Amino acid sequence: MTIDSPDSPDSPCGVFAAALTRLDSELNVDLAATLDHYRWLLAQGCDGLAVLGTTGEANSFSLGERLALIEAVAKAGLPADKLLIGTGCCALPDTIALTRAALDHGFRHILMLPPFYYKGASDEGLHAAFAGVIDAVGEPDIRVCLYHFPKMSGVPLGHELIARLRASHGQAIAGIKDSSGDLGNMQAMCEKFPGFAVYAGTERYLQPVLEAGGVGCISATANATSRHCQAVFAAWRESGAAERQQDLTAIREVFDRYPVVGALKEVWARRTNDETWRRLRPPLTALAAAAGDELDQALTAAGLGPFERPAEVA
């Protein structure tokens, strides 16, 4: 889908799921099951996917595991223009290697965390890190979506840094996923940076971000709410959009009471009768049974319906 705007950015628009990663009995990446889930999400209303992000447990995987998943996604023939590949690591050479691999496999849309171990990094240092990746891969078609998630990374990405990166690297700095939970910041970026793709990091702000000039959302819980999200996205200019957004927000607020990755995998396990969904790579852990009961009941009350099994659309 596209947004009607004279400043429409060179970035995919709409509802993106920060896709979950399936694990096997040894807690290794189950490539076949993960690809089935990606296909299911695209069939259920997602305009695209963010692969190897926070929800996908990327930072619990080795560089080799992440490279293998990028290769598997490319070989599976999933539409490259609908995928953002997460590549941000603490070590600059690792980020370069993952970014180069994504580009070599035809994925030009990159979701990039800042180097996140050293806190209090200056804008000069962060600019050098992002610029260093873009310059090292040397691909003019690269489109980087910055990943602003200070609660997890501890490294916020401010407006001055964005302005500096856009001045130095132009359209290569294509947008930002704002997972700060600060709606005002999202709206301010829409106003301050025309043509810069602002994605809400939660679907609870999908409609207001679209109204401010943003392009959609990249959300963890779109793994479960994709159809609800798409209803808002399709109708955000219409009179009924606010009611749809209210229903969507109610579901998201239930998820927000729990550790999100564990909660999503618990819901998938229950609604597909497949306990293998509960597998997470430590330090993440599955929800306790009582918490799972409470979560499932609350989501049903909020209006989240049943799921189909991913294999049915593989």
matplotlib code that plots the C-alpha trace (Angstrom):
import matplotlib.pyplot as plt

x = [0.0, 1.0, 0.3, -1.1, 1.5, 3.7, 6.5, 5.9, 9.2, 11.0, 10.0, 7.3, 4.2, 1.4, 1.3, 4.5, 4.9, 8.1, 8.1, 8.6, 11.3, 10.4, 12.9, 13.5, 13.9, 17.5, 16.6, 18.1, 16.3, 13.7, 14.0, 11.1, 8.6, 9.8, 9.3, 5.8, 5.0, 6.3, 4.0, 1.1, 1.6, 1.7, -1.4, -3.2, -3.0, 0.6, 2.0, 5.4, 7.7, 10.6, 12.9, 15.5, 14.3, 13.7, 10.6, 12.5, 15.1, 17.8, 20.2, 20.1, 21.4, 24.9, 26.1, 26.1, 22.5, 21.4, 23.2, 21.6, 18.1, 18.7, 19.8, 16.8, 14.4, 16.0, 15.8, 12.2, 11.2, 9.4, 8.9, 12.1, 10.2, 8.0, 10.9, 13.0, 16.1, 17.4, 21.2, 22.2, 24.9, 27.3, 30.3, 30.5, 32.0, 29.0, 26.5, 28.4, 28.5, 24.7, 23.9, 26.0, 24.4, 21.0, 21.8, 23.6, 20.4, 18.2, 16.9, 17.6, 15.4, 17.4, 16.2, 19.3, 19.8, 22.6, 25.6, 24.0, 26.5, 28.2, 25.7, 25.9, 27.3, 27.6, 25.8, 29.3, 29.9, 26.5, 26.8, 30.2, 28.6, 25.6, 27.7, 30.4, 28.0, 26.5, 29.9, 31.4, 28.6, 28.8, 25.3, 23.5, 20.1, 20.3, 17.5, 18.1, 15.3, 16.8, 15.6, 14.8, 14.1, 15.8, 14.1, 15.9, 19.0, 19.7, 20.8, 18.3, 18.3, 17.6, 16.4, 19.8, 21.4, 18.6, 19.2, 22.9, 22.6, 20.1, 22.4, 25.4, 23.7, 20.4, 17.8, 19.9, 18.5, 15.0, 13.0, 12.7, 10.9, 10.0, 9.5, 9.9, 6.2, 6.4, 3.6, 4.7, 8.2, 6.7, 4.4, 7.3, 9.5, 6.7, 6.5, 10.2, 11.4, 9.2, 9.8, 11.2, 9.3, 8.1, 6.7, 5.0, 6.6, 3.2, -0.2, -1.8, -0.5, -1.2, -4.0, -2.4, 0.9, -0.8, -2.7, 0.6, 2.2, 3.7, 3.7, 2.4, 3.6, 6.2, 4.8, 5.6, 1.9, 1.0, 2.0, -1.5, -3.3, -2.5, -6.1, -7.1, -4.2, -5.0, -8.6, -7.3, -4.8, -7.4, -9.8, -7.7, -9.1, -12.7, -15.1, -15.1, -11.3, -11.3, -13.5, -11.3, -8.3, -9.9, -10.6, -7.0, -5.6, -7.6, -5.9, -2.5, -3.0, -3.5, -0.2, 1.5, 0.9, 3.3, 6.8, 5.9, 7.8, 6.8, 3.2, 3.0, 4.5, 2.1, -0.9, 0.3, 0.9, -2.7, -4.5, -2.8, -2.5, 1.2, 3.4, 6.6, 5.6, 6.7, 10.3, 12.5, 16.2, 17.5, 17.4, 13.8, 11.4, 7.9, 5.0, 3.8, 0.6, -1.5, -0.3, -1.0, -4.6, -5.1, -3.6, -5.7, -8.9, -8.2, -7.3, -10.5, -12.5, -10.8, -11.8, -8.9, -10.2, -8.8, -5.8, -5.3, -2.2, 0.6, 1.1, -2.3, -1.1, 2.5]
y = [0.0, 3.6, 6.9, 9.8, 12.4, 14.7, 13.9, 10.1, 8.4, 5.7, 3.2, 0.5, 1.7, 0.1, -2.6, -4.4, -7.2, -7.4, -11.1, -13.9, -16.6, -20.2, -22.5, -26.2, -28.6, -27.6, -23.9, -23.4, -21.4, -23.6, -22.1, -24.0, -23.1, -19.5, -19.1, -20.6, -17.9, -15.2, -16.4, -16.5, -13.0, -11.7, -13.7, -12.3, -8.6, -7.5, -5.2, -6.4, -7.8, -6.7, -9.8, -10.2, -7.5, -7.4, -9.6, -12.0, -12.5, -11.4, -10.4, -13.9, -15.3, -15.5, -13.8, -17.1, -17.8, -14.5, -14.8, -18.2, -16.8, -14.0, -16.5, -18.8, -15.9, -15.0, -18.6, -18.8, -16.2, -13.9, -10.4, -8.4, -5.1, -6.1, -7.0, -4.9, -6.9, -6.1, -5.7, -3.5, -5.0, -3.7, -4.4, -2.4, -5.3, -7.5, -4.8, -4.3, -8.1, -8.5, -5.4, -6.5, -10.0, -8.5, -6.3, -9.1, -11.2, -8.4, -6.8, -3.0, -2.0, -2.3, -1.9, -0.8, -0.5, 1.8, 0.1, -0.3, -1.5, 1.8, 4.2, 7.9, 7.8, 11.2, 12.1, 12.3, 8.7, 7.5, 9.3, 7.6, 4.2, 4.5, 6.3, 3.7, 0.9, 2.7, 3.8, 0.3, -1.5, 1.1, 0.4, 3.4, 1.7, 1.0, 2.4, 2.4, 2.6, 3.7, 1.8, 4.1, 1.9, 3.6, 1.3, -1.7, -0.2, 2.6, 4.6, 7.2, 8.6, 12.3, 14.8, 16.4, 13.0, 12.3, 15.7, 15.2, 11.7, 12.9, 15.8, 13.5, 10.4, 11.7, 9.2, 6.3, 7.4, 6.6, 6.4, 5.4, 2.9, 4.7, 2.2, 4.8, 5.0, 8.8, 9.7, 13.4, 12.5, 10.5, 13.4, 15.9, 13.8, 13.6, 17.4, 18.1, 15.6, 15.6, 12.5, 10.6, 7.4, 7.4, 4.1, 3.8, 1.0, 0.1, -0.2, 1.7, 4.8, 3.7, 6.2, 9.3, 8.6, 8.3, 11.5, 13.3, 12.1, 8.8, 5.7, 3.0, 0.8, -1.9, -3.8, -6.9, -7.6, -7.4, -11.1, -11.5, -8.3, -7.9, -8.0, -5.4, -3.2, -3.5, -2.4, 0.8, 1.4, 0.9, 3.3, 5.8, 8.7, 7.6, 8.4, 4.8, 4.7, 6.0, 3.1, 0.6, 2.1, 2.0, -1.8, -2.3, -0.4, -2.5, -5.6, -4.1, -2.9, -6.5, -7.6, -4.6, -6.2, -9.1, -9.7, -9.3, -12.1, -14.7, -13.5, -13.7, -17.2, -18.3, -17.0, -18.8, -22.0, -21.9, -20.8, -23.3, -26.2, -26.3, -26.2, -25.8, -22.1, -21.7, -22.2, -19.1, -18.6, -17.7, -15.4, -15.1, -17.6, -18.8, -17.5, -19.5, -21.4, -19.1, -16.1, -17.7, -18.4, -14.8, -13.5, -15.7, -14.8, -11.1, -11.1, -13.0, -10.5, -7.6, -9.1, -11.1, -14.0, -17.4, -18.1, -20.4, -22.6, -21.1, -24.4, -23.9, -21.1, -22.3]
z = [0.0, -0.4, 1.3, -0.7, 0.0, -2.1, 0.3, 0.2, 1.3, -0.6, 2.0, 2.2, 3.9, 6.0, 8.7, 9.4, 11.9, 13.8, 13.1, 15.6, 15.1, 15.6, 17.4, 17.3, 20.2, 20.6, 20.6, 17.2, 14.6, 12.9, 9.4, 7.8, 10.6, 10.7, 7.0, 7.3, 9.9, 7.6, 4.9, 7.2, 8.3, 4.7, 4.0, 7.0, 6.3, 6.9, 4.2, 5.2, 7.9, 10.0, 10.2, 12.9, 15.2, 18.9, 18.7, 16.5, 19.3, 16.9, 19.7, 21.1, 17.9, 16.6, 13.5, 11.6, 12.6, 11.4, 8.1, 7.6, 8.2, 5.7, 3.1, 3.8, 3.4, 0.1, -1.2, -0.1, -2.6, -0.2, -1.7, -1.0, -1.2, 1.8, 4.1, 6.4, 7.6, 11.1, 11.1, 14.0, 16.3, 18.9, 16.7, 13.5, 11.5, 12.4, 11.3, 8.1, 7.4, 8.0, 6.0, 3.1, 3.2, 3.1, 0.2, -1.7, -1.3, -2.8, 0.5, 0.3, 3.3, 6.5, 10.1, 12.1, 15.8, 17.0, 18.7, 22.0, 24.6, 25.4, 26.8, 26.5, 23.0, 21.4, 18.2, 16.6, 17.6, 16.5, 13.2, 12.6, 13.3, 11.0, 8.3, 8.6, 7.7, 4.7, 3.4, 3.9, 2.0, -0.8, -2.2, -3.5, -3.2, 0.5, 2.6, 6.3, 8.8, 12.1, 15.2, 18.1, 21.2, 24.1, 26.7, 25.3, 23.7, 26.1, 23.2, 22.0, 18.5, 18.6, 16.0, 15.6, 14.8, 12.2, 10.6, 10.5, 8.9, 6.4, 5.5, 5.0, 3.5, 2.0, 1.0, 2.4, 5.8, 4.8, 8.1, 11.7, 13.8, 17.0, 19.8, 22.5, 23.2, 22.9, 20.4, 20.6, 19.3, 16.4, 15.4, 15.7, 13.4, 10.8, 10.9, 11.0, 8.4, 5.2, 3.1, 6.1, 6.9, 10.5, 11.7, 15.1, 17.1, 18.5, 16.7, 19.5, 17.8, 14.2, 13.4, 15.0, 13.4, 10.0, 10.6, 11.4, 8.1, 9.1, 7.0, 9.3, 12.1, 12.8, 15.7, 17.7, 18.4, 14.7, 14.9, 16.4, 15.4, 11.7, 10.5, 13.2, 12.2, 8.5, 9.3, 10.8, 8.1, 5.3, 7.0, 8.8, 6.7, 7.3, 10.1, 11.5, 11.9, 15.5, 16.7, 14.9, 16.5, 19.9, 19.5, 18.3, 21.2, 23.7, 22.4, 22.5, 26.1, 27.2, 25.6, 27.2, 30.7, 29.8, 28.4, 24.8, 23.1, 25.7, 25.5, 21.7, 21.7, 24.4, 22.5, 19.3, 21.3, 22.7, 19.6, 17.3, 19.9, 19.1, 22.3, 20.2, 19.9, 23.6, 22.8, 23.5, 23.5, 27.0, 28.8, 27.6, 29.2, 28.5, 30.5, 33.5, 33.0, 35.2, 33.4, 30.0, 31.1, 32.2, 29.0, 26.7, 28.5, 28.5, 24.8, 23.9, 26.0, 24.1, 20.8, 19.5, 17.5, 16.6, 14.4, 11.5, 11.5, 9.4, 7.5, 6.0, 3.9, 3.3]

ax = plt.figure().add_subplot(projection="3d")
ax.plot(x, y, z, "-o")
ax.set_aspect("equal")
plt.show()
